[in-house]
Amino acid sequence: MMDDPNAGAEEEQAEQQQVVKAIPTFILVGTLQGGVFRANLASCIIQVETGDLICSMEWYKVAHDGPVTTVTRSPFFSDLVLTVGGYLFAVWRETELTQPLIVKSSGEAGLTGGCWSLSRASFVFTSCEDGTIQCWNLLAGGNSPIQKQNTSGYTITCITGYYADPEENTNGDITGHYLSIADTTGTIRLLTLPKHMHETTSTEESDTRDFTIRETERLKFITGRSVGSEDDSKSDKKSEKGDKEEDEENGAEEEKEEELSPSVILYNRYKKMEAEVLAKVGMTKKATSNVDRKKSIMPTGNKAFDLLKP
């Protein structure tokens, strides 16, 4: 039995087709004005004259009081994004909300960067201008970090997590969980994280997911209620405006009546009452005027008999 020479080529083509994956086109971007927006690169337009790539924003929100220096995605949840700028850091749920899920302030020192913990889903690390590192637990709540430490007297320019797997490091010199920082002097430090900052519980990841879902539902409820109250206030303003216009019209009519003489006012009221009575009876003013005209033409009294005399 002879082998088909094209069988190998077909298998290679099938393997190449399986390797192709969909490229994500949605991005989250921070601005120098402290704003954050979401855009879809698939809907971008390229200008032929300048060659610039123009993308349309799906939403835009100012959440920071300074330029955004860090935008990083959670290693545990693809829809959670951390942004750092000014004195604030924010956590966004990109696919559900157009506003930050959590916003916290660093205090007196401005923030220069931030990163997610590589081992704990609810932990966030931020770096400050005075060389301080802050550790935040999103599940703990509050407006202060659970721990902070001054590691350098200079401004920290970069902060990131690092994990050295003992199985991959054959020498075994550097193993465990670390935090890498760099400052304005060009110095790089590798800090070892204590156990309570990298050892996680069995339910922390699920607890963090439940927490973000609850906060999302709460913010959606508050946003919907505020929109409903705005609509109610608009309708109330319209009704008040209509009532004011009616009051102004009635006041104008009263002022006109005051300017007229008493006899003219009585005559107008009589004409108005007459029109109302005729409308109730079913007779219009035009029909009554025709009847009155016929009556005026017909001779009445002795004048009719005088006309019959020879």
Summary of the structure (lengths in Angstrom):
residues: 310
radius of gyration: 40.7
end to end distance: 146.3
largest distance: 152.2
contacts: 766
relative contact order: 0.07
helix: 37%
strand: 28%
